[in-house]
Amino acid sequence: MTSIRSRLQHRLNPLHVYCRLRSLGMAHRPAVMVSSCWERALYRHILS
């Protein structure tokens, strides 16, 4: 059984965020920009 932390780590992963944005119809460049901002601003601080 997976822990809550590992589930969050997967769901909040910048690559996962990018893939979800693309599947929702966002173009490549904006999705890259959002996911890289997500990584720099939040992801590193949330799960470090």
N, C-alpha and C positions, 0 to 999 in steps of 0.2 A: 504494500500500500504506500502511495506517495504522500509526502507531507504537504502541508499547506504552503510552506516556504518554497518547495520545489515547484509546485503548481504556479505560484505567483511569479517565481523566477522565469518560468517558461512563458507565461502569458504577458509579462511586462518586458520581455526581451525585445530590444529594438528591431531585430530581424523579424520577429513575430508581429510586432506592431506594423512594420513595413508591409508584410504580406497581407495583413488584414486590411490595411488602407488600400492596397492594390485590388484586393478582391471586392472592395466596396466601390471601385471605379475611379479611384484617384489616379492621376497621371504619375509617371515614374519620378520626375524631378520633385514635385511637391511632396510625394511620399518619402523620398530620400531626405528631404529637408526636415520634415516633421519627425521622422524617426531618429535622425542624427541630433536634432534639438532635444528630443525625448531622452536620448542616451546621455547627453552632456548635462542637461538640467536636472533630470530626476532619477533615472535608472541607477546611475553610479552611486547616488546618495541613499536611495531606498534600500538597496540590497547589499550594501558594503558593510 
